[in-house]
């Protein structure tokens, strides 16, 4: 079993709060085998309401109350950045976390700031390291001079913390992708309180596979062999 397969199994176990026995792992050949193994271990009763649908209606109700949207404006394909104005995102996020009692996907910095931080990190660490080596060997500075690149990294971490108020960008483009990530982050809690459907379980497993391997969601079929057909090592 390769690294990707191990990572997939570990993420599946974390998402559902289960442990897959080694004997069961050895019998998993196809995606259908993986689905059946997880479904057996979860051993939860079916619910009449799909969890993702329930969460969608909660989010929609909140958006309708907070902003001047119509129900037709809020669909699974709606773009997250069109649903919540940038200036309101952190406030709405905090409200959702407190009222829904859920862990949400993290907001991120705008691309321009992320790019600037990336180059600043390289300059401060790389430049600090080069300067430390030069001062140590040519000018016989103390070995303490090698703390310079460490201080550079520390400065970037402090700057990232100071930039927290600017984290207002969604990683997920659509409401559907956002809901999938919320389910992935909170699935163990959903299972304990609301039960699950087999369809929901399959969606989460597929989302984990897509995240780790980069395989497109529409390429996943239950009859496919995980190693041979999907090329997952």
DOLOMAR-679094 format. One record per residue (C-alpha): x, y, z; residue number from 1; residue in one letter. Coordinates in nm, 4 decimals. Layout:
N
+----------+----------+----------+-----+------+
:       xx :       yy :       zz : seq : type :
+----------+----------+----------+-----+------+
:        X :        Y :        Z : NUM :    A :
...
+----------+----------+----------+-----+------+
***
This chain:
233
+----------+----------+----------+-----+------+
:       xx :       yy :       zz : seq : type :
+----------+----------+----------+-----+------+
:   0.0000 :   0.0000 :   0.0000 :   1 :    X :
:   0.1422 :   0.3358 :  -0.1092 :   2 :    X :
:   0.1450 :   0.6727 :   0.0631 :   3 :    X :
:  -0.1678 :   0.8002 :  -0.1114 :   4 :    X :
:  -0.3690 :   0.4941 :  -0.0085 :   5 :    X :
:  -0.2538 :   0.5217 :   0.3514 :   6 :    X :
:  -0.3368 :   0.8934 :   0.3605 :   7 :    X :
:  -0.6828 :   0.8292 :   0.2146 :   8 :    X :
:  -0.7583 :   0.5617 :   0.4746 :   9 :    X :
:  -0.6333 :   0.7806 :   0.7598 :  10 :    X :
:  -0.8471 :   1.0754 :   0.6451 :  11 :    X :
:  -1.1508 :   0.8477 :   0.6060 :  12 :    X :
:  -1.1001 :   0.7134 :   0.9592 :  13 :    X :
:  -1.0704 :   1.0676 :   1.0975 :  14 :    X :
:  -1.3750 :   1.1915 :   0.9061 :  15 :    X :
:  -1.6042 :   0.9134 :   1.0294 :  16 :    X :
:  -1.4461 :   0.8496 :   1.3690 :  17 :    X :
:  -1.3730 :   0.4836 :   1.2879 :  18 :    X :
:  -1.0778 :   0.2461 :   1.2709 :  19 :    X :
:  -1.0510 :   0.0160 :   0.9707 :  20 :    X :
:  -0.8948 :  -0.3193 :   1.0738 :  21 :    X :
:  -0.5920 :  -0.4421 :   0.8794 :  22 :    X :
:  -0.7858 :  -0.7526 :   0.7724 :  23 :    X :
:  -1.0554 :  -0.5320 :   0.6193 :  24 :    X :
:  -0.7992 :  -0.3107 :   0.4449 :  25 :    X :
:  -0.6459 :  -0.6150 :   0.2745 :  26 :    X :
:  -0.9830 :  -0.6982 :   0.1163 :  27 :    X :
:  -1.0383 :  -0.3514 :  -0.0316 :  28 :    X :
:  -0.9827 :  -0.3645 :  -0.4071 :  29 :    X :
:  -1.2476 :  -0.1389 :  -0.5621 :  30 :    X :
:  -1.4131 :   0.1833 :  -0.4535 :  31 :    X :
:  -1.7262 :  -0.0202 :  -0.3839 :  32 :    X :
:  -1.5253 :  -0.2324 :  -0.1382 :  33 :    X :
:  -1.4108 :   0.0833 :   0.0396 :  34 :    X :
:  -1.7656 :   0.2208 :   0.0551 :  35 :    X :
:  -1.9018 :  -0.1080 :   0.1930 :  36 :    X :
:  -1.6270 :  -0.1398 :   0.4540 :  37 :    X :
:  -1.6802 :   0.2143 :   0.5840 :  38 :    X :
:  -2.0593 :   0.1789 :   0.5771 :  39 :    X :
:  -2.0385 :  -0.1389 :   0.7826 :  40 :    X :
:  -1.8092 :   0.0246 :   1.0401 :  41 :    X :
:  -2.0112 :   0.3423 :   1.0725 :  42 :    X :
:  -2.3122 :   0.1219 :   1.1518 :  43 :    X :
:  -2.5526 :   0.4123 :   1.1783 :  44 :    X :
:  -2.9213 :   0.4294 :   1.1013 :  45 :    X :
:  -3.0390 :   0.6131 :   0.7937 :  46 :    X :
:  -3.1864 :   0.9575 :   0.8246 :  47 :    X :
:  -3.4728 :   1.0838 :   0.6140 :  48 :    X :
:  -3.3038 :   1.4160 :   0.5530 :  49 :    X :
:  -2.9731 :   1.4345 :   0.3693 :  50 :    X :
:  -2.7222 :   1.6143 :   0.5931 :  51 :    X :
:  -2.5864 :   1.8297 :   0.3111 :  52 :    X :
:  -2.9406 :   1.9404 :   0.2221 :  53 :    X :
:  -3.0114 :   2.0244 :   0.5858 :  54 :    X :
:  -2.6967 :   2.2331 :   0.6089 :  55 :    X :
:  -2.7733 :   2.4040 :   0.2742 :  56 :    X :
:  -3.1132 :   2.5179 :   0.4039 :  57 :    X :
:  -2.9556 :   2.6456 :   0.7265 :  58 :    X :
:  -2.7012 :   2.8483 :   0.5309 :  59 :    X :
:  -2.9661 :   2.9771 :   0.2919 :  60 :    X :
:  -3.1920 :   3.0864 :   0.5783 :  61 :    X :
:  -2.9033 :   3.2757 :   0.7357 :  62 :    X :
:  -2.8143 :   3.4490 :   0.4076 :  63 :    X :
:  -3.1774 :   3.5427 :   0.3398 :  64 :    X :
:  -3.2028 :   3.6958 :   0.6841 :  65 :    X :
:  -2.8715 :   3.8788 :   0.6650 :  66 :    X :
:  -2.8603 :   4.0023 :   0.3047 :  67 :    X :
:  -3.0975 :   4.1178 :   0.0344 :  68 :    X :
:  -3.1027 :   3.7871 :  -0.1545 :  69 :    X :
:  -3.3961 :   3.5984 :  -0.3000 :  70 :    X :
:  -3.4192 :   3.2214 :  -0.2713 :  71 :    X :
:  -3.3416 :   3.1932 :  -0.6422 :  72 :    X :
:  -3.0105 :   3.3727 :  -0.5821 :  73 :    X :
:  -2.8901 :   3.1013 :  -0.3456 :  74 :    X :
:  -2.8259 :   2.7690 :  -0.5176 :  75 :    X :
:  -2.5547 :   2.5067 :  -0.4887 :  76 :    X :
:  -2.3798 :   2.6570 :  -0.7920 :  77 :    X :
:  -2.3816 :   3.0112 :  -0.6495 :  78 :    X :
:  -2.0386 :   3.1633 :  -0.6048 :  79 :    X :
:  -1.9486 :   3.2212 :  -0.2412 :  80 :    X :
:  -1.7975 :   3.5623 :  -0.3120 :  81 :    X :
:  -2.1276 :   3.6755 :  -0.4657 :  82 :    X :
:  -2.3324 :   3.5608 :  -0.1661 :  83 :    X :
:  -2.1392 :   3.7374 :   0.1095 :  84 :    X :
:  -1.9803 :   4.0807 :   0.0597 :  85 :    X :
:  -1.6125 :   4.0820 :   0.1485 :  86 :    X :
:  -1.6568 :   4.3397 :   0.4255 :  87 :    X :
:  -1.9096 :   4.1134 :   0.6034 :  88 :    X :
:  -1.7397 :   3.7754 :   0.5680 :  89 :    X :
:  -1.5519 :   3.7566 :   0.8960 :  90 :    X :
:  -1.8582 :   3.8689 :   1.0901 :  91 :    X :
:  -2.0841 :   3.6172 :   0.9131 :  92 :    X :
:  -1.8247 :   3.3447 :   0.9636 :  93 :    X :
:  -1.8118 :   3.4119 :   1.3351 :  94 :    X :
:  -2.1923 :   3.4052 :   1.3539 :  95 :    X :
:  -2.2102 :   3.0715 :   1.1685 :  96 :    X :
:  -1.9480 :   2.9162 :   1.3922 :  97 :    X :
:  -2.1314 :   3.0246 :   1.7067 :  98 :    X :
:  -2.4877 :   2.9513 :   1.5926 :  99 :    X :
:  -2.4281 :   2.6321 :   1.3938 : 100 :    X :
:  -2.1545 :   2.4964 :   1.6257 : 101 :    X :
:  -1.9463 :   2.3889 :   1.3293 : 102 :    X :
:  -1.5860 :   2.4092 :   1.2167 : 103 :    X :
:  -1.5744 :   2.6008 :   0.8891 : 104 :    X :
:  -1.3147 :   2.6049 :   0.6099 : 105 :    X :
:  -1.0651 :   2.8783 :   0.6813 : 106 :    X :
:  -1.0796 :   3.2086 :   0.4986 : 107 :    X :
:  -0.7520 :   3.2906 :   0.3240 : 108 :    X :
:  -0.5591 :   3.5994 :   0.2220 : 109 :    X :
:  -0.6144 :   3.7601 :  -0.1194 : 110 :    X :
:  -0.3784 :   3.6177 :  -0.3883 : 111 :    X :
:  -0.1750 :   3.9397 :  -0.4108 : 112 :    X :
:  -0.0978 :   3.9364 :  -0.0369 : 113 :    X :
:  -0.0237 :   3.5602 :  -0.0395 : 114 :    X :
:   0.2201 :   3.6127 :  -0.3254 : 115 :    X :
:   0.3917 :   3.9007 :  -0.1458 : 116 :    X :
:   0.4245 :   3.6916 :   0.1710 : 117 :    X :
:   0.5715 :   3.4035 :  -0.0291 : 118 :    X :
:   0.8461 :   3.6226 :  -0.1773 : 119 :    X :
:   0.9075 :   3.8010 :   0.1542 : 120 :    X :
:   0.9535 :   3.4621 :   0.3210 : 121 :    X :
:   1.2072 :   3.3550 :   0.0587 : 122 :    X :
:   1.3945 :   3.6839 :   0.0787 : 123 :    X :
:   1.4106 :   3.7029 :   0.4585 : 124 :    X :
:   1.5057 :   3.3383 :   0.5068 : 125 :    X :
:   1.7341 :   3.3000 :   0.2049 : 126 :    X :
:   1.8900 :   3.6426 :   0.2437 : 127 :    X :
:   1.9356 :   3.5935 :   0.6178 : 128 :    X :
:   2.1026 :   3.2578 :   0.5610 : 129 :    X :
:   2.3421 :   3.3909 :   0.2965 : 130 :    X :
:   2.4295 :   3.6910 :   0.5142 : 131 :    X :
:   2.4852 :   3.4657 :   0.8166 : 132 :    X :
:   2.7230 :   3.2389 :   0.6244 : 133 :    X :
:   2.9128 :   3.5392 :   0.4860 : 134 :    X :
:   2.9529 :   3.7058 :   0.8249 : 135 :    X :
:   3.0472 :   3.3801 :   0.9954 : 136 :    X :
:   3.3161 :   3.2656 :   0.7504 : 137 :    X :
:   3.4595 :   3.5944 :   0.6247 : 138 :    X :
:   3.4265 :   3.8174 :   0.9303 : 139 :    X :
:   3.4384 :   3.5468 :   1.1981 : 140 :    X :
:   3.1111 :   3.6398 :   1.3615 : 141 :    X :
:   2.9778 :   3.4155 :   1.6370 : 142 :    X :
:   2.7617 :   3.1148 :   1.5424 : 143 :    X :
:   2.4738 :   3.3096 :   1.6931 : 144 :    X :
:   2.4619 :   3.4967 :   1.3628 : 145 :    X :
:   2.2756 :   3.1953 :   1.2199 : 146 :    X :
:   1.9741 :   3.3088 :   1.4180 : 147 :    X :
:   1.9185 :   3.5705 :   1.1468 : 148 :    X :
:   1.7190 :   3.3410 :   0.9112 : 149 :    X :
:   1.5240 :   3.2108 :   1.2115 : 150 :    X :
:   1.4336 :   3.5674 :   1.3045 : 151 :    X :
:   1.3285 :   3.6206 :   0.9441 : 152 :    X :
:   1.0864 :   3.3276 :   0.9642 : 153 :    X :
:   0.9567 :   3.4555 :   1.2962 : 154 :    X :
:   0.8954 :   3.7976 :   1.1437 : 155 :    X :
:   0.6914 :   3.6440 :   0.8628 : 156 :    X :
:   0.4835 :   3.4409 :   1.1104 : 157 :    X :
:   0.4149 :   3.7578 :   1.3104 : 158 :    X :
:   0.3200 :   3.9415 :   0.9917 : 159 :    X :
:   0.0820 :   3.6600 :   0.8935 : 160 :    X :
:  -0.0844 :   3.6936 :   1.2333 : 161 :    X :
:  -0.1180 :   4.0687 :   1.1936 : 162 :    X :
:  -0.2769 :   4.0134 :   0.8524 : 163 :    X :
:  -0.5575 :   3.7964 :   0.9950 : 164 :    X :
:  -0.8196 :   4.0718 :   0.9453 : 165 :    X :
:  -0.7446 :   4.0534 :   0.5697 : 166 :    X :
:  -0.8308 :   3.6829 :   0.5493 : 167 :    X :
:  -1.1603 :   3.7293 :   0.3675 : 168 :    X :
:  -1.1242 :   3.5074 :   0.0582 : 169 :    X :
:  -1.3002 :   3.1738 :   0.0164 : 170 :    X :
:  -1.0948 :   2.8730 :  -0.0901 : 171 :    X :
:  -1.4141 :   2.7196 :  -0.2266 : 172 :    X :
:  -1.5668 :   2.8861 :  -0.5324 : 173 :    X :
:  -1.9231 :   2.7529 :  -0.5068 : 174 :    X :
:  -2.1662 :   2.6977 :  -0.2221 : 175 :    X :
:  -2.1685 :   2.3262 :  -0.3079 : 176 :    X :
:  -1.7906 :   2.2965 :  -0.2597 : 177 :    X :
:  -1.8155 :   2.4986 :   0.0609 : 178 :    X :
:  -2.0809 :   2.2620 :   0.2009 : 179 :    X :
:  -1.8713 :   1.9582 :   0.1055 : 180 :    X :
:  -1.5771 :   2.0990 :   0.3008 : 181 :    X :
:  -1.7983 :   2.1725 :   0.6024 : 182 :    X :
:  -1.9215 :   1.8124 :   0.5952 : 183 :    X :
:  -1.5648 :   1.6856 :   0.5686 : 184 :    X :
:  -1.4556 :   1.8917 :   0.8693 : 185 :    X :
:  -1.7554 :   1.8015 :   1.0881 : 186 :    X :
:  -1.8655 :   1.4600 :   0.9727 : 187 :    X :
:  -1.7852 :   1.2714 :   1.2903 : 188 :    X :
:  -2.0102 :   1.5120 :   1.4807 : 189 :    X :
:  -2.2884 :   1.4810 :   1.2247 : 190 :    X :
:  -2.2709 :   1.1012 :   1.2479 : 191 :    X :
:  -2.2977 :   1.1099 :   1.6262 : 192 :    X :
:  -2.5931 :   1.3492 :   1.6382 : 193 :    X :
:  -2.7883 :   1.3008 :   1.3175 : 194 :    X :
:  -2.6845 :   0.9711 :   1.1608 : 195 :    X :
:  -2.5833 :   0.9480 :   0.7963 : 196 :    X :
:  -2.7044 :   0.8229 :   0.4617 : 197 :    X :
:  -2.4988 :   0.5982 :   0.2415 : 198 :    X :
:  -2.4976 :   0.8677 :  -0.0279 : 199 :    X :
:  -2.3501 :   1.1207 :   0.2151 : 200 :    X :
:  -2.0826 :   0.8729 :   0.3153 : 201 :    X :
:  -1.9856 :   0.8165 :  -0.0493 : 202 :    X :
:  -1.9683 :   1.1929 :  -0.1142 : 203 :    X :
:  -1.7264 :   1.2410 :   0.1742 : 204 :    X :
:  -1.5033 :   0.9489 :   0.0733 : 205 :    X :
:  -1.4920 :   1.0776 :  -0.2857 : 206 :    X :
:  -1.4085 :   1.4285 :  -0.1632 : 207 :    X :
:  -1.1151 :   1.2867 :   0.0354 : 208 :    X :
:  -0.9868 :   1.0943 :  -0.2683 : 209 :    X :
:  -1.0131 :   1.4030 :  -0.4901 : 210 :    X :
:  -0.8316 :   1.6183 :  -0.2310 : 211 :    X :
:  -0.5388 :   1.3771 :  -0.1927 : 212 :    X :
:  -0.4954 :   1.2498 :  -0.5507 : 213 :    X :
:  -0.6243 :   1.5323 :  -0.7688 : 214 :    X :
:  -0.8477 :   1.2895 :  -0.9592 : 215 :    X :
:  -1.1605 :   1.4568 :  -1.0965 : 216 :    X :
:  -1.4820 :   1.3781 :  -0.9116 : 217 :    X :
:  -1.6614 :   1.2660 :  -1.2278 : 218 :    X :
:  -1.3878 :   1.0076 :  -1.2914 : 219 :    X :
:  -1.4717 :   0.8102 :  -0.9758 : 220 :    X :
:  -1.6889 :   0.5026 :  -1.0331 : 221 :    X :
:  -1.7691 :   0.2420 :  -0.7685 : 222 :    X :
:  -1.6593 :  -0.0534 :  -0.9849 : 223 :    X :
:  -1.3104 :   0.0902 :  -1.0405 : 224 :    X :
:  -1.0097 :  -0.0811 :  -0.8848 : 225 :    X :
:  -0.8307 :   0.1675 :  -0.6623 : 226 :    X :
:  -0.4797 :   0.0727 :  -0.7717 : 227 :    X :
:  -0.5218 :  -0.0490 :  -1.1289 : 228 :    X :
:  -0.7967 :   0.1777 :  -1.2679 : 229 :    X :
:  -0.7391 :   0.4958 :  -1.0647 : 230 :    X :
:  -0.3614 :   0.4643 :  -1.0325 : 231 :    X :
:  -0.3645 :   0.5280 :  -0.6593 : 232 :    X :
:  -0.0559 :   0.3693 :  -0.5056 : 233 :    X :
+----------+----------+----------+-----+------+
***
